[in-house]
């Protein structure tokens, strides 16, 4: 049987705290969601001032990045480049702002952020991941 790394709740809290700090440092009001490699929610935050809808979009982005095993920007680019049939894929949250977390070649989970421009959402997610992986 093979073994693989996984995200613990402590890991999710580390990622979440760093992501929240990045958002706060920029004056951004967002929702942040962290899920495991199966797309199951481990941790979520909706910051004061974040639109209620962001609390649904952030976990969808995290889930898409986790089970798709790649950043959601790639899905968005595929669709924007004309492959609209990809919209029928069984994923929601195929917008930039979901970033998968890779450890030893394994996607162990993902961070999804919603509330500001898509590139800024991704910036927040990446800051959280850097806090865990360096």
N, CA, C and O of each residue as an XYZ file, in Angstrom:
536
protein
N       0.844     -1.174      0.000
C       0.000      0.000      0.000
C       0.891      1.238      0.000
O       1.922      1.271      0.671
N       0.487      2.249     -0.753
C       1.245      3.483     -0.821
C       0.797      4.446      0.262
O      -0.312      4.343      0.787
N       1.657      5.366      0.581
C       1.336      6.416      1.557
C       1.481      7.766      0.870
O       2.268      7.921     -0.064
N       0.713      8.734      1.342
C       0.814     10.079      0.783
C       0.586     11.093      1.889
O      -0.053     10.790      2.896
N       1.111     12.306      1.700
C       0.887     13.356      2.695
C      -0.570     13.814      2.649
O      -1.273     13.600      1.661
N      -1.002     14.441      3.724
C      -2.356     14.989      3.783
C      -2.350     16.252      4.622
O      -1.432     16.486      5.409
N      -3.387     17.066      4.447
C      -3.536     18.292      5.230
C      -4.197     17.977      6.561
O      -5.211     17.280      6.607
N      -3.635     18.481      7.622
C      -4.274     18.380      8.938
C      -5.057     19.665      9.197
O      -4.911     20.644      8.465
N      -5.870     19.659     10.216
C      -6.592     20.872     10.588
C      -5.601     21.968     10.977
O      -5.819     23.138     10.664
N      -4.522     21.601     11.654
C      -3.498     22.592     12.011
C      -2.888     23.217     10.758
O      -2.635     24.422     10.724
N      -2.652     22.401      9.725
C      -2.133     22.929      8.459
C      -3.123     23.919      7.854
O      -2.739     24.999      7.404
N      -4.392     23.543      7.850
C      -5.432     24.414      7.291
C      -5.488     25.740      8.044
O      -5.660     26.794      7.432
N      -5.344     25.692      9.360
C      -5.375     26.920     10.157
C      -4.163     27.801      9.838
O      -4.286     29.026      9.795
N      -3.010     27.198      9.616
C      -1.805     27.947      9.248
C      -2.016     28.647      7.911
O      -1.724     29.834      7.770
N      -2.521     27.908      6.937
C      -2.796     28.470      5.623
C      -3.821     29.588      5.739
O      -3.638     30.671      5.183
N      -4.893     29.319      6.462
C      -5.973     30.290      6.605
C      -5.520     31.581      7.254
O      -5.899     32.667      6.815
N      -4.712     31.472      8.297
C      -4.232     32.674      8.993
C      -3.369     33.525      8.063
O      -3.488     34.750      8.051
N      -2.505     32.879      7.289
C      -1.632     33.626      6.384
C      -2.428     34.242      5.233
O      -2.152     35.365      4.812
N      -3.402     33.511      4.735
C      -4.246     34.048      3.668
C      -5.048     35.243      4.174
O      -5.158     36.260      3.489
N      -5.603     35.118      5.365
C      -6.344     36.235      5.955
C      -5.432     37.445      6.158
O      -5.841     38.579      5.906
N      -4.208     37.212      6.609
C      -3.257     38.309      6.816
C      -2.940     39.014      5.497
O      -2.835     40.239      5.452
N      -2.789     38.235      4.428
C      -2.520     38.829      3.104
C      -3.692     39.696      2.660
O      -3.503     40.811      2.172
N      -4.892     39.180      2.832
C      -6.081     39.953      2.454
C      -6.182     41.227      3.291
O      -6.423     42.310      2.757
N      -5.998     41.096      4.586
C      -6.094     42.258      5.481
C      -5.039     43.306      5.175
O      -5.325     44.503      5.210
N      -3.824     42.869      4.877
C      -2.737     43.799      4.572
C      -3.042     44.642      3.341
O      -2.534     45.754      3.199
N      -3.869     44.112      2.462
C      -4.232     44.827      1.236
C      -5.591     45.504      1.319
O      -6.038     46.123      0.354
N      -6.251     45.387      2.472
C      -7.557     45.993      2.636
C      -8.661     45.285      1.867
O      -9.673     45.893      1.519
N      -8.464     43.994      1.602
C      -9.419     43.215      0.823
C     -10.343     42.431      1.752
O      -9.892     41.873      2.752
N     -11.621     42.387      1.428
C     -12.627     41.669      2.211
C     -13.078     40.464      1.388
O     -13.782     40.609      0.388
N     -12.664     39.279      1.821
C     -12.875     38.073      1.021
C     -13.367     36.914      1.883
O     -13.385     36.977      3.112
N     -13.761     35.868      1.189
C     -13.978     34.571      1.831
C     -12.838     33.666      1.409
O     -12.372     33.719      0.270
N     -12.393     32.832      2.341
C     -11.286     31.909      2.113
C     -11.763     30.522      2.517
O     -12.344     30.348      3.589
N     -11.521     29.540      1.663
C     -11.899     28.163      1.970
C     -10.715     27.240      1.695
O      -9.962     27.442      0.742
N     -10.566     26.237      2.534
C      -9.491     25.259      2.376
C     -10.123     23.880      2.424
O     -10.902     23.570      3.326
N      -9.778     23.054      1.440
C     -10.329     21.704      1.417
C      -9.214     20.673      1.280
O      -8.068     21.004      0.974
N      -9.580     19.421      1.513
C      -8.625     18.328      1.374
C      -8.551     17.890     -0.086
O      -9.159     18.515     -0.955
N      -7.810     16.824     -0.354
C      -7.595     16.388     -1.732
C      -8.858     15.853     -2.407
O      -8.897     15.739     -3.632
N      -9.880     15.527     -1.634
C     -11.150     15.086     -2.191
C     -12.148     16.209     -2.359
O     -13.283     15.979     -2.774
N     -11.731     17.433     -2.035
C     -12.605     18.579     -2.171
C     -13.513     18.810     -0.980
O     -14.459     19.593     -1.067
N     -13.240     18.136      0.142
C     -14.065     18.286      1.341
C     -13.551     19.455      2.190
O     -12.356     19.564      2.464
N     -14.458     20.304      2.588
C     -14.106     21.511      3.316
C     -13.471     21.196      4.669
O     -14.008     20.414      5.453
N     -12.308     21.824      4.933
C     -11.620     21.691      6.217
C     -11.739     22.962      7.057
O     -11.799     22.902      8.285
N     -11.772     24.117      6.377
C     -11.724     25.408      7.076
C     -12.294     26.466      6.159
O     -12.073     26.428      4.949
N     -13.037     27.426      6.735
C     -13.579     28.524      5.932
C     -13.734     29.767      6.781
O     -13.980     29.691      7.984
N     -13.583     30.929      6.128
C     -13.739     32.223      6.772
C     -14.380     33.185      5.789
O     -13.979     33.251      4.627
N     -15.380     33.934      6.252
C     -15.879     35.080      5.480
C     -15.545     36.313      6.302
O     -16.092     36.519      7.385
N     -14.646     37.125      5.779
C     -14.195     38.316      6.493
C     -15.321     39.341      6.561
O     -16.204     39.366      5.704
N     -15.278     40.176      7.578
C     -16.223     41.287      7.673
C     -16.140     42.084      6.380
O     -15.048     42.383      5.896
N     -17.286     42.423      5.829
C     -17.333     43.215      4.610
C     -17.333     42.415      3.323
O     -17.564     42.976      2.251
N     -17.078     41.111      3.403
C     -17.115     40.279      2.196
C     -18.566     39.993      1.830
O     -19.393     39.743      2.707
N     -18.867     40.029      0.570
C     -20.223     39.755      0.106
C     -20.627     38.323      0.472
O     -19.800     37.415      0.398
N     -21.875     38.113      0.863
C     -22.325     36.771      1.231
C     -22.075     35.720      0.144
O     -21.760     34.573      0.457
N     -22.212     36.100     -1.120
C     -22.009     35.155     -2.211
C     -20.597     34.569     -2.216
O     -20.397     33.444     -2.673
N     -19.620     35.322     -1.713
C     -18.235     34.835     -1.722
C     -18.066     33.600     -0.852
O     -17.157     32.801     -1.074
N     -18.940     33.441      0.138
C     -18.865     32.271      1.016
C     -19.272     30.995      0.300
O     -18.991     29.901      0.791
N     -19.924     31.107     -0.842
C     -20.251     29.936     -1.652
C     -19.237     29.732     -2.776
O     -18.938     28.601     -3.160
N     -18.717     30.836     -3.293
C     -17.775     30.737     -4.404
C     -16.415     30.207     -3.947
O     -15.821     29.382     -4.642
N     -15.906     30.660     -2.794
C     -14.576     30.252     -2.328
C     -14.459     28.734     -2.176
O     -13.488     28.164     -2.674
N     -15.410     28.044     -1.506
C     -15.269     26.598     -1.406
C     -15.403     25.886     -2.758
O     -14.798     24.835     -2.970
N     -16.197     26.460     -3.670
C     -16.315     25.857     -4.999
C     -14.988     25.941     -5.749
O     -14.602     24.999     -6.442
N     -14.289     27.074     -5.609
C     -12.970     27.217     -6.233
C     -11.975     26.237     -5.616
O     -11.194     25.608     -6.330
N     -12.004     26.110     -4.290
C     -11.092     25.177     -3.617
C     -11.362     23.746     -4.071
O     -10.427     23.001     -4.364
N     -12.624     23.364     -4.131
C     -12.975     22.006     -4.540
C     -12.528     21.739     -5.977
O     -11.967     20.682     -6.264
N     -12.772     22.687     -6.876
C     -12.372     22.500     -8.275
C     -10.863     22.343     -8.397
O     -10.388     21.504     -9.163
N     -10.103     23.145     -7.646
C      -8.636     23.046     -7.701
C      -8.143     21.728     -7.111
O      -7.188     21.137     -7.616
N      -8.789     21.270     -6.047
C      -8.354     20.029     -5.401
C      -8.637     18.817     -6.270
O      -7.737     18.020     -6.536
N      -9.870     18.670     -6.713
C     -10.192     17.455     -7.465
C      -9.740     17.544     -8.918
O      -9.582     16.521     -9.586
N      -9.532     18.767     -9.409
C      -8.977     18.942    -10.747
C      -7.462     18.861    -10.770
O      -6.853     18.744    -11.833
N      -6.857     18.925     -9.591
C      -5.409     18.809     -9.428
C      -4.620     19.907    -10.141
O      -3.500     19.687    -10.602
N      -5.237     21.109    -10.224
C      -4.552     22.250    -10.834
C      -5.238     23.541    -10.435
O      -6.351     23.534     -9.908
N      -4.559     24.651    -10.694
C      -5.154     25.950    -10.386
C      -6.379     26.173    -11.266
O      -6.388     25.793    -12.437
N      -7.396     26.781    -10.705
C      -8.633     26.997    -11.442
C      -8.469     27.992    -12.588
O      -9.294     28.018    -13.501
N      -7.425     28.803    -12.553
C      -7.171     29.719    -13.669
C      -7.036     28.931    -14.969
O      -7.449     29.413    -16.024
N      -6.474     27.746    -14.911
C      -6.318     26.937    -16.120
C      -7.670     26.547    -16.700
O      -7.839     26.536    -17.919
N      -8.642     26.227    -15.835
C      -9.990     25.900    -16.306
C     -10.632     27.127    -16.944
O     -11.239     27.043    -18.012
N     -10.488     28.268    -16.272
C     -11.064     29.510    -16.794
C     -10.457     29.845    -18.156
O     -11.168     30.260    -19.071
N      -9.142     29.664    -18.289
C      -8.482     29.953    -19.563
C      -8.989     29.033    -20.675
O      -9.194     29.485    -21.801
N      -9.191     27.770    -20.378
C      -9.711     26.823    -21.374
C     -11.069     27.297    -21.889
O     -11.320     27.309    -23.094
N     -11.930     27.684    -20.967
C     -13.271     28.148    -21.333
C     -13.190     29.459    -22.114
O     -13.841     29.611    -23.148
N     -12.387     30.408    -21.617
C     -12.266     31.704    -22.283
C     -11.632     31.604    -23.664
O     -11.842     32.475    -24.509
N     -10.863     30.554    -23.897
C     -10.234     30.354    -25.206
C     -11.129     29.581    -26.166
O     -10.673     29.120    -27.212
N     -12.408     29.440    -25.808
C     -13.366     28.892    -26.743
C     -13.864     27.489    -26.492
O     -14.781     27.036    -27.177
N     -13.302     26.801    -25.552
C     -13.755     25.428    -25.277
C     -14.929     25.490    -24.296
O     -14.813     25.056    -23.150
N     -16.049     26.029    -24.751
C     -17.201     26.216    -23.869
C     -17.829     24.893    -23.463
O     -18.563     24.842    -22.477
N     -17.558     23.824    -24.197
C     -18.065     22.506    -23.808
C     -17.534     22.111    -22.433
O     -18.133     21.281    -21.749
N     -16.407     22.707    -22.026
C     -15.837     22.387    -20.713
C     -16.753     22.834    -19.578
O     -16.623     22.360    -18.450
N     -17.673     23.740    -19.871
C     -18.643     24.165    -18.861
C     -19.529     23.002    -18.403
O     -20.157     23.085    -17.348
N     -19.584     21.930    -19.180
C     -20.380     20.764    -18.782
C     -19.625     19.835    -17.829
O     -20.192     18.854    -17.348
N     -18.364     20.133    -17.556
C     -17.588     19.332    -16.593
C     -18.275     19.397    -15.234
O     -18.867     20.417    -14.882
N     -18.196     18.320    -14.479
C     -18.913     18.282    -13.189
C     -18.223     19.068    -12.074
O     -18.049     18.570    -10.961
N     -17.837     20.293    -12.390
C     -17.181     21.164    -11.414
C     -17.873     22.514    -11.407
O     -18.363     22.978    -12.437
N     -17.909     23.131    -10.259
C     -18.262     24.534    -10.169
C     -16.982     25.249     -9.748
O     -15.990     24.592     -9.432
N     -16.985     26.540     -9.739
C     -15.819     27.284     -9.258
C     -14.661     27.292    -10.215
O     -13.511     27.394     -9.786
N     -14.932     27.186    -11.524
C     -13.851     27.172    -12.506
C     -13.451     28.597    -12.887
O     -13.411     28.960    -14.063
N     -13.157     29.386    -11.862
C     -12.706     30.760    -12.005
C     -11.374     30.904    -11.275
O     -11.134     30.216    -10.283
N     -10.520     31.783    -11.752
C      -9.238     31.997    -11.085
C      -9.465     32.345     -9.614
O     -10.373     33.102     -9.272
N      -8.623     31.778     -8.757
C      -8.725     32.021     -7.318
C      -8.724     30.735     -6.524
O      -8.778     30.765     -5.295
N      -8.663     29.599     -7.213
C      -8.495     28.302     -6.552
C      -7.104     27.783     -6.861
O      -6.720     27.682     -8.026
N      -6.348     27.453     -5.824
C      -4.962     27.012     -6.001
C      -4.773     25.691     -5.274
O      -5.018     25.588     -4.072
N      -4.331     24.673     -6.022
C      -4.087     23.381     -5.384
C      -2.769     23.398     -4.619
O      -1.840     24.125     -4.968
N      -2.707     22.589     -3.577
C      -1.541     22.498     -2.704
C      -0.831     21.183     -3.025
O      -1.402     20.105     -2.856
N       0.407     21.277     -3.486
C       1.149     20.094     -3.911
C       2.303     19.825     -2.954
O       3.127     20.702     -2.694
N       2.349     18.603     -2.435
C       3.422     18.163     -1.542
C       3.956     16.841     -2.080
O       3.191     15.892     -2.252
N       5.247     16.767     -2.346
C       5.877     15.551     -2.860
C       5.146     14.996     -4.081
O       5.000     13.783     -4.229
N       4.690     15.894     -4.953
C       4.014     15.483     -6.172
C       2.550     15.128     -6.017
O       1.894     14.772     -6.996
N       2.028     15.220     -4.805
C       0.623     14.906     -4.534
C      -0.157     16.182     -4.244
O       0.277     17.010     -3.444
N      -1.313     16.341     -4.896
C      -2.220     17.412     -4.487
C      -2.863     16.962     -3.185
O      -3.552     15.942     -3.149
N      -2.641     17.717     -2.121
C      -3.151     17.344     -0.797
C      -4.379     18.160     -0.403
O      -4.991     17.916      0.637
N      -4.730     19.125     -1.240
C      -5.872     19.973     -0.963
C      -5.776     21.223     -1.802
O      -5.011     21.283     -2.765
N      -6.564     22.232     -1.429
C      -6.553     23.472     -2.192
C      -7.123     24.604     -1.353
O      -7.813     24.390     -0.357
N      -6.809     25.813     -1.793
C      -7.338     27.030     -1.198
C      -8.162     27.734     -2.261
O      -7.731     27.869     -3.405
N      -9.347     28.181     -1.878
C     -10.180     28.974     -2.765
C     -10.474     30.312     -2.113
O     -10.778     30.375     -0.922
N     -10.384     31.370     -2.882
C     -10.628     32.715     -2.368
C     -11.574     33.427     -3.320
O     -11.477     33.275     -4.538
N     -12.486     34.202     -2.756
C     -13.419     34.980     -3.560
C     -13.683     36.311     -2.870
O     -13.803     36.389     -1.648
N     -13.770     37.358     -3.692
C     -14.135     38.654     -3.128
C     -13.470     39.847     -3.773
O     -13.978     40.964     -3.687
N     -12.330     39.623     -4.422
C     -11.651     40.719     -5.110
C     -11.386     40.270     -6.548
O     -11.970     39.284     -6.997
N     -10.531     40.964     -7.269
C     -10.207     40.548     -8.630
C      -9.608     39.154     -8.591
O      -8.961     38.777     -7.615
N      -9.821     38.395     -9.647
C      -9.398     36.994     -9.665
C      -7.911     36.812     -9.369
O      -7.544     35.918     -8.606
N      -7.061     37.633     -9.951
C      -5.621     37.519     -9.702
C      -5.300     37.814     -8.239
O      -4.373     37.232     -7.677
N      -6.065     38.716     -7.623
C      -5.868     39.017     -6.203
C      -6.352     37.851     -5.335
O      -5.733     37.535     -4.319
N      -7.454     37.217     -5.733
C      -7.909     36.013     -5.033
C      -6.795     34.967     -5.026
O      -6.489     34.373     -3.991
N      -6.194     34.754     -6.198
C      -5.112     33.768     -6.304
C      -3.903     34.185     -5.468
O      -3.253     33.338     -4.855
N      -3.599     35.480     -5.437
C      -2.486     35.992     -4.627
C      -2.688     35.649     -3.149
O      -1.748     35.248     -2.463
N      -3.906     35.807     -2.674
C      -4.226     35.495     -1.279
C      -4.048     34.007     -1.022
O      -3.454     33.612     -0.019
N      -4.563     33.183     -1.926
C      -4.437     31.725     -1.773
C      -2.969     31.311     -1.750
O      -2.563     30.507     -0.912
N      -2.181     31.853     -2.660
C      -0.767     31.502     -2.738
C      -0.002     31.933     -1.500
O       0.926     31.244     -1.075
N      -0.380     33.067     -0.913
C       0.268     33.519      0.325
C      -0.006     32.521      1.447
O       0.885     32.218      2.242
N      -1.212     32.019      1.513
C      -1.535     31.011      2.524
C      -0.718     29.744      2.348
O      -0.198     29.188      3.315
N      -0.611     29.292      1.110
C       0.138     28.069      0.832
C       1.624     28.255      1.152
O       2.257     27.357      1.708
N       2.177     29.417      0.803
C       3.588     29.691      1.127
C       3.866     29.600      2.621
O       4.945     29.176      3.032
N       2.885     30.000      3.434
C       3.081     29.951      4.892
C       3.266     28.514      5.363
O       3.949     28.268      6.358
N       2.667     27.577      4.661
C       2.799     26.174      5.054
C       4.018     25.522      4.428
O       4.748     24.787      5.093
N       4.237     25.791      3.143
C       5.282     25.071      2.416
C       6.568     25.849      2.225
O       7.587     25.286      1.825
N       6.523     27.158      2.512
C       7.709     27.975      2.367
C       7.931     28.506      0.996
O       8.910     29.213      0.759
